């Protein structure tokens, strides 16, 4: 898949496998417990939806140790009972990405809103 190829480009060895496993676990949790329909652009699109920004923000905040921002992002994405697990998985993904030399920049948080043109809905 495109995601697997992306992780292969990021590096080799156990860190790459750990990062892919953490990614899959986080996205499975989000898919299974999302609070609302989430909007994503197709792979390779240069645009980022507010929901994609919230996921990136969650991971970046965990990498930076910014628990308030991570909590805010997590709460915007998943149901309350699994927010803690989303934070844990995002932290795991953030750590494994950091081992590959990939740090996500902290950005302004974005409130969920209507999707941009070209976004597709996941529910």
C-alpha positions as CSV (number, residue, x, y, z in Angstrom):
1,X,0.0,0.0,0.0
2,X,1.0,3.7,-0.2
3,X,1.3,3.9,3.6
4,X,3.7,0.9,3.7
5,X,5.8,2.4,0.9
6,X,6.0,5.6,2.8
7,X,7.3,3.8,5.9
8,X,9.8,1.9,3.8
9,X,11.1,5.2,2.4
10,X,11.5,6.5,6.0
11,X,14.0,3.9,7.0
12,X,14.6,0.2,7.6
13,X,14.9,-2.1,10.6
14,X,12.7,-2.5,13.7
15,X,11.9,1.2,14.0
16,X,10.1,1.2,10.6
17,X,8.1,-1.9,11.5
18,X,7.3,-0.4,14.9
19,X,6.2,2.8,13.3
20,X,3.9,1.1,10.8
21,X,2.4,-1.1,13.5
22,X,1.8,2.0,15.7
23,X,0.2,3.8,12.7
24,X,-2.1,0.9,12.0
25,X,-3.2,0.6,15.6
26,X,-3.9,4.4,15.9
27,X,-5.9,4.5,12.7
28,X,-7.8,1.4,13.6
29,X,-8.8,3.0,16.9
30,X,-9.8,6.2,15.2
31,X,-11.8,4.4,12.6
32,X,-13.6,2.3,15.2
33,X,-14.4,5.1,17.6
34,X,-14.5,8.3,15.7
35,X,-16.9,10.9,17.1
36,X,-18.3,11.8,13.7
37,X,-17.7,11.3,10.0
38,X,-14.0,12.2,9.3
39,X,-12.9,13.7,6.1
40,X,-9.6,12.8,4.3
41,X,-8.1,13.7,1.0
42,X,-6.9,11.0,-1.3
43,X,-3.3,9.8,-0.9
44,X,-0.9,12.1,-2.8
45,X,-3.2,15.1,-2.5
46,X,-1.4,18.3,-1.5
47,X,-4.3,19.5,0.6
48,X,-4.8,18.6,4.3
49,X,-8.3,18.4,5.7
50,X,-9.1,19.7,9.3
51,X,-9.4,16.0,10.4
52,X,-6.1,15.1,8.9
53,X,-4.6,18.2,10.7
54,X,-6.1,17.0,14.0
55,X,-4.5,13.6,13.6
56,X,-1.1,15.2,12.7
57,X,-1.6,17.6,15.6
58,X,-2.2,14.7,18.0
59,X,1.0,12.9,17.0
60,X,3.0,16.1,16.9
61,X,1.8,17.2,20.4
62,X,2.7,13.8,21.8
63,X,6.2,14.1,20.2
64,X,6.6,17.5,21.8
65,X,5.1,16.5,25.2
66,X,2.3,19.0,24.8
67,X,-0.4,17.0,26.6
68,X,-3.0,19.8,26.5
69,X,-2.9,20.0,22.7
70,X,-2.8,16.2,22.4
71,X,-5.8,15.9,24.6
72,X,-7.7,18.6,22.6
73,X,-6.9,16.8,19.3
74,X,-7.8,13.4,20.7
75,X,-11.1,14.6,22.0
76,X,-12.0,16.1,18.7
77,X,-11.4,12.7,17.0
78,X,-12.6,9.9,19.1
79,X,-15.2,9.1,21.7
80,X,-14.4,9.9,25.3
81,X,-13.9,6.4,26.6
82,X,-11.0,5.8,24.1
83,X,-9.2,9.2,24.2
84,X,-6.6,7.8,26.6
85,X,-5.8,4.9,24.3
86,X,-5.6,7.3,21.3
87,X,-3.1,9.4,23.3
88,X,-1.1,6.3,24.1
89,X,-1.0,5.1,20.5
90,X,-0.2,8.6,19.2
91,X,2.7,8.7,21.7
92,X,3.9,5.4,20.5
93,X,3.7,6.5,16.9
94,X,5.5,9.7,17.7
95,X,8.3,8.0,19.4
96,X,8.9,5.5,16.6
97,X,8.8,8.3,14.0
98,X,11.3,10.2,16.1
99,X,13.6,7.1,16.1
100,X,13.4,7.4,12.3
101,X,14.4,11.0,12.5
102,X,10.9,12.3,11.6
103,X,9.6,15.0,13.9
104,X,6.2,16.5,13.1
105,X,6.0,20.3,13.6
106,X,3.4,21.6,16.1
107,X,0.8,23.6,14.3
108,X,-2.1,25.7,15.3
109,X,-5.0,23.5,16.2
110,X,-8.0,23.5,13.9
111,X,-11.6,23.1,14.9
112,X,-13.5,20.5,12.9
113,X,-15.5,22.0,10.0
114,X,-16.9,21.1,6.7
115,X,-14.6,19.3,4.4
116,X,-12.6,21.0,1.6
117,X,-13.4,20.2,-1.9
118,X,-11.8,16.9,-2.9
119,X,-12.1,15.3,0.6
120,X,-13.7,12.0,1.1
121,X,-15.7,11.0,4.1
122,X,-14.7,8.1,6.4
123,X,-17.3,6.7,8.8
